Amino acid sequence: MRLRNIPRADDVISNSPLVVKEPGKQRGCWSELFGNDHPVHIEVGMGKGRFLTQLARLHPEINYVGIERYTSVLLRAVEKFQEEDRPENLYFLCVDAGELPEIFGPGEVARIYLNFSDPWPKDRHAKRRLPSRQFLERYDKILKPEGTVEFKTDNRGLFDFALEEIDPAGWKLQMCTFDLHADEELMKDNIMTEYEEKFSAQGNPICKMIIYREK
């Protein structure tokens, strides 16, 4: 999908205190930015930020970092907080996910969320998919030993691809469902993204997995 360019996006984001500038300088010292030693959870491809914002408000004992590469998308999250208060345990980054090991130190992240990621449907683009073995290797470099990756999507093809990547990458499956919304127990703590609301309303089953590294 082609994103509409918003001319003011770059200026708004570069001047926003919500967005961490030169995030590589925070590598290994994110606790200093937040002013505490709480666990750090990140969402890769946060979109407009509703999912992570709700989590941050529900869990002040956790620090959250939302990552979005497109300024025109991140703009929506930034402008939202000009109208309402931002949780103090939430910051945003405008970077490509491939830079994660240069932004977070080894063991600095406790959990990674991937929600309705771009499927990159062409085979030659498989390594760009966020649940690919190439990205799992990057996540491995920044996660704590007990850290997990949570992945949700309505795209069954992408979900099946992600399942096939787990074993070759040396990861293990902790939880898996092909119809999240049909499971009453799993839905108790589920926070829906904008895409999740849209696709589930259309009758699309939502798939979810939680994976961890093989020790």
C-alpha positions, 0 to 999 in steps of 0.5 A: 500500500502506497502511503500518502506523504504528509509534508509537515510530518518530518518537522512535527516529529523532529520537534516532538519530545515524544520521539527519541532523537538519535536513539543509538545513543540510548543503547544500553541505557534506556533505563536512564531515559525512563528514570527507572529500571522497569522492563522494556517492551517494544512494538515494531511497526506500531502504526498510529500507536493505539495498542501500545498507548493502552498498554502503557496506561494499563501497566505503569510498571513497564516501559514501552517504546513504539517503533514506526519507520514511516513519518506520515504514520507516526505523525498520527500518534504524535499529534494525538498526544498534543490533545491528551496526556502521554503516559510517562512510560512511553516513547516513540522512535522513527527508525527502520526495524533493521536497526534494532541491535544498534538501538538496544543493547543485549538483554535490554528488551523483555518483550517484542510485539508484532501486530499486523505486520506488512506481509511482503507477499513476494518471495524475494522480499521474505527476509523483510517480513518481521517474523522472518528468521533474519529478524528473529536473529535481530530480536535475539540480540536484544531480548533478555534470556526469558524474553518473548515475541508476540505476533498477531495477524489476520494474514494466514499466509504470513502466519504460516510463514512465521510458524515455518521460521521458528525451528530453523531460527532456533526458537520455540513456540509457547502459544499458538492459535488460529482464531484468537477471538474464539478463545475466551481465556486468551481474549481476557487480556487482549488489546485490539489494534485498529487493524484487528478491530477492522479485520475481525469485524469483517469476519477474518480470524485473528492468528496469534503466537508467542515464541521464545529462544531455545536455551 
